[in-house]
Amino acid sequence: MATDADGDVEMTVLQPVFEVVQPPKLSAWDQSSLISWVRQRRQYESKIRNRCTVTGEQYEHVVTSIRNSMEPRILDHLARFVLKKPAPDVTDEDLCLAITRRGSSLQNSHIPDMDQLFKDQLKMDLKIEDTEARVLNYFVLFDQIAEEHGLGGILGSGREDDANYSDRMKLRCKLLMKNIAPEMLRLEMERLAIAKPVLKRDDITLYEALVDRAREQQHYHILAQELNQGEKARSQNKNYVTSKSADMNTKRATTAKPASEQRVKHHEGGQHGKTSKKGAAPSHAPPRDGCLVCGGAHWVRHCPSASEADK
């Protein structure tokens, strides 16, 4: 075995480093807590399997059992009142079946108005541009709503050999079809289901058809937007050219107006001068010898001392 200068052993194979994965703790028996615990447990088991794939460890030796993931008081009460056996005899299989049965059963045996429930909570996120991701998110949300309300036994995909698989799948497809958005896509899927009745009883076929139709509608929607934008740009450019041409014509008219007005004023001024000259009375100088009556510098007719007969 090789050693370095300090006498430490040199490792020929790098040791993998993993984060410490803690199993989720089950500390309550209510339905919402069980559903949350089941999700966390699935993630935990998936991480442990990935670790064992890399390290070669045996999964059974690494994973923490369900028994050891439960609080002792919950385990004792579950063994006594639900499983009706001593706590040491309870196995992970017993606990798994009890948790699955409890999580998939109706809360307080009450069946909610499923049409209204999914109408209020099941929404297709149209902000997701990727149509396949949008449809996948829609189906995931459907299963999440069903689990949270204890409808897994009625609406869950389950196994094909289950007794109520056919009825469960029909109801599942009906609710999925009913809440598709936008409305145009929903109408198209309903008409397609008339020609292909399998869409009403097979959620996998429904999923594939919905992805195809959604992708096709999205394509034409984007194409229509591009055409509208191009038409709008051309219209704006045309309006700009028309407005600019009108401004230029107005400017020319404004520039030419003073010259014409000047010509009109000059013409009017000439006519006014002519009229003044033509209409002016000729002026006569007073008589050299003065007025015949008083001898003043004016004519007799203007004399203030002359009588009417003299004038």
ZAMARGU-4260 file (C-alpha; in steps of 0.2 Angstrom, whole numbers, plus 5000, padded with zeros to 4 digits):
<rodrens>
0) 5000/5000/5000 | 5008/5016/4995 | 5011/5031/5007 | 5015/5049/5005 | 5029/5059/5013
5) 5020/5061/5029 | 5016/5042/5030 | 4998/5044/5025 | 4990/5030/5014 | 4987/5036/4997
10) 4970/5031/4991 | 4970/5025/4973 | 4951/5026/4971 | 4942/5042/4975 | 4929/5040/4989
15) 4911/5046/4984 | 4904/5060/4994 | 4885/5060/4997 | 4874/5072/5006 | 4866/5065/5021
20) 4848/5060/5016 | 4836/5060/5031 | 4820/5050/5030 | 4804/5060/5032 | 4795/5058/5049
25) 4777/5053/5051 | 4770/5062/5066 | 4752/5063/5062 | 4738/5052/5055 | 4727/5065/5047
30) 4725/5063/5028 | 4734/5079/5023 | 4749/5074/5033 | 4749/5057/5026 | 4748/5063/5008
35) 4763/5075/5012 | 4773/5061/5020 | 4770/5049/5005 | 4777/5062/4993 | 4792/5065/5004
40) 4795/5047/5006 | 4795/5044/4987 | 4808/5057/4985 | 4819/5049/4999 | 4818/5032/4992
45) 4822/5038/4975 | 4838/5047/4982 | 4843/5031/4991 | 4841/5020/4975 | 4852/5033/4965
50) 4865/5032/4979 | 4865/5013/4979 | 4867/5013/4960 | 4883/5023/4961 | 4891/5014/4977
55) 4885/4997/4974 | 4877/4996/4991 | 4861/4986/4994 | 4846/4996/4995 | 4838/4986/5010
60) 4854/4989/5020 | 4854/5008/5017 | 4836/5014/5017 | 4827/5018/5033 | 4811/5007/5036
65) 4794/5015/5038 | 4793/5008/5055 | 4808/5018/5060 | 4802/5034/5051 | 4786/5035/5062
70) 4785/5042/5080 | 4783/5028/5092 | 4766/5034/5099 | 4759/5034/5081 | 4766/5017/5078
75) 4758/5010/5094 | 4741/5017/5092 | 4741/5012/5073 | 4746/4994/5078 | 4733/4993/5092
80) 4718/5001/5084 | 4720/5000/5065 | 4731/4984/5062 | 4725/4976/5078 | 4742/4967/5082
85) 4757/4970/5093 | 4768/4984/5088 | 4784/4972/5086 | 4774/4962/5074 | 4770/4976/5062
90) 4779/4976/5046 | 4783/4989/5033 | 4771/4981/5021 | 4757/4982/5034 | 4761/5001/5037
95) 4762/5004/5018 | 4745/4996/5015 | 4737/5006/5029 | 4744/5022/5024 | 4739/5020/5006
100) 4721/5015/5011 | 4720/5030/5022 | 4727/5042/5010 | 4716/5037/4995 | 4700/5036/5005
105) 4687/5050/5007 | 4689/5062/5021 | 4675/5059/5034 | 4667/5048/5020 | 4661/5064/5011
110) 4661/5065/4992 | 4663/5083/4987 | 4655/5091/4972 | 4669/5085/4960 | 4663/5096/4945
115) 4664/5111/4955 | 4680/5106/4964 | 4690/5104/4948 | 4682/5119/4940 | 4688/5130/4954
120) 4706/5122/4956 | 4710/5114/4940 | 4717/5127/4928 | 4728/5125/4913 | 4743/5137/4914
125) 4742/5146/4898 | 4758/5156/4903 | 4768/5140/4899 | 4773/5142/4881 | 4779/5124/4879
130) 4763/5115/4875 | 4769/5098/4881 | 4775/5105/4897 | 4758/5114/4899 | 4748/5098/4897
135) 4760/5088/4908 | 4758/5101/4922 | 4739/5100/4919 | 4738/5082/4922 | 4750/5083/4937
140) 4739/5096/4945 | 4724/5085/4942 | 4732/5070/4952 | 4738/5082/4965 | 4720/5089/4968
145) 4713/5071/4968 | 4726/5066/4981 | 4723/5081/4993 | 4705/5077/4993 | 4706/5059/4996
150) 4699/5055/4978 | 4713/5043/4973 | 4702/5028/4974 | 4690/5036/4963 | 4700/5046/4951
155) 4718/5039/4952 | 4726/5030/4938 | 4729/5015/4948 | 4731/4997/4940 | 4722/4991/4925
160) 4717/4975/4934 | 4708/4984/4948 | 4689/4981/4948 | 4684/4999/4946 | 4698/5003/4933
165) 4686/5006/4919 | 4673/5017/4928 | 4688/5027/4937 | 4696/5030/4920 | 4680/5037/4912
170) 4677/5049/4926 | 4695/5054/4926 | 4695/5058/4907 | 4678/5067/4909 | 4685/5079/4922
175) 4701/5081/4912 | 4692/5085/4896 | 4679/5097/4905 | 4692/5109/4911 | 4704/5111/4896
180) 4709/5129/4891 | 4707/5139/4881 | 4689/5136/4876 | 4694/5133/4857 | 4705/5119/4862
185) 4692/5111/4873 | 4679/5112/4860 | 4691/5104/4847 | 4695/5090/4860 | 4676/5087/4863
190) 4673/5085/4844 | 4688/5074/4842 | 4681/5063/4856 | 4665/5060/4846 | 4676/5053/4832
195) 4688/5044/4844 | 4678/5037/4859 | 4694/5030/4866 | 4698/5048/4872 | 4684/5046/4885
200) 4691/5031/4893 | 4710/5031/4891 | 4720/5045/4899 | 4736/5041/4890 | 4727/5043/4873
205) 4719/5058/4879 | 4736/5065/4884 | 4744/5062/4868 | 4730/5069/4858 | 4729/5085/4869
210) 4748/5088/4866 | 4746/5087/4847 | 4731/5098/4846 | 4738/5111/4858 | 4754/5111/4849
215) 4745/5114/4832 | 4734/5128/4839 | 4749/5136/4847 | 4758/5136/4831 | 4744/5145/4822
220) 4741/5157/4836 | 4760/5162/4835 | 4758/5163/4816 | 4743/5174/4817 | 4752/5186/4830
225) 4766/5188/4818 | 4755/5192/4803 | 4745/5205/4814 | 4762/5213/4819 | 4768/5214/4801
230) 4751/5221/4795 | 4751/5234/4810 | 4769/5239/4806 | 4765/5242/4787 | 4749/5252/4792
235) 4760/5263/4804 | 4773/5266/4790 | 4759/5271/4778 | 4751/5283/4790 | 4768/5290/4793
240) 4772/5293/4775 | 4754/5301/4772 | 4757/5312/4787 | 4774/5318/4782 | 4767/5321/4764
245) 4753/5332/4771 | 4765/5342/4782 | 4776/5345/4767 | 4761/5352/4757 | 4756/5362/4771
250) 4773/5370/4773 | 4774/5374/4754 | 4757/5382/4755 | 4762/5392/4770 | 4778/5398/4762
255) 4770/5403/4746 | 4756/5413/4754 | 4766/5429/4759 | 4771/5432/4741 | 4754/5431/4735
260) 4747/5442/4749 | 4761/5454/4745 | 4756/5454/4727 | 4738/5457/4732 | 4742/5471/4744
265) 4754/5479/4730 | 4740/5478/4718 | 4727/5485/4730 | 4740/5499/4735 | 4742/5504/4717
270) 4723/5504/4714 | 4721/5515/4729 | 4734/5527/4724 | 4726/5529/4707 | 4709/5531/4714
275) 4716/5545/4726 | 4724/5554/4712 | 4709/5552/4701 | 4697/5557/4714 | 4707/5572/4721
280) 4700/5590/4716 | 4712/5601/4708 | 4718/5615/4719 | 4718/5634/4714 | 4729/5648/4721
285) 4720/5663/4729 | 4718/5679/4717 | 4734/5690/4716 | 4723/5706/4720 | 4715/5698/4734
290) 4696/5697/4738 | 4685/5709/4729 | 4675/5713/4744 | 4688/5713/4758 | 4704/5712/4749
295) 4709/5696/4759 | 4719/5681/4752 | 4704/5671/4746 | 4691/5671/4733 | 4675/5680/4735
300) 4664/5664/4737 | 4675/5660/4753 | 4674/5678/4760 | 4665/5679/4776 | 4660/5697/4773
305) 4652/5695/4756 | 4634/5694/4754 | 4625/5680/4745 | 4622/5691/4731 | 4641/5695/4730
310) 4646/5677/4731
</rodrens>
